[in-house]
């Protein structure tokens, strides 16, 4: 699949399990900085076809915590994309499009 192609899949009940695994890994690294981690986007809706990408919202108390959040997410293989044009939002991605849900950490 190229970057410009969009893949839509039938609903997969594994998506909620993957979210829980991701949440566990992220909480282990950032728990003292987070108010909550929410499963958002189309994969969070039961029986809805979706792009097979698990979207998360990480909720922090204030923006002063953001540098620490960025640093710790980078340890898990995420990179900061800025607000992508939406004030008050910060986006993150993965270089390899794979998310760690069993605690693996990638270097470099």
PyMOL commands that set and color helices and strands:
alter all, ss='L'
color gray80, all
select helices_A, chain A and resi 14-33+42-44+63-75
alter helices_A, ss='H'
color red, helices_A
select strands_A, chain A and resi 34-40+55-60+78-82+91-94
alter strands_A, ss='S'
color yellow, strands_A
deselect
rebuild
show_as cartoon
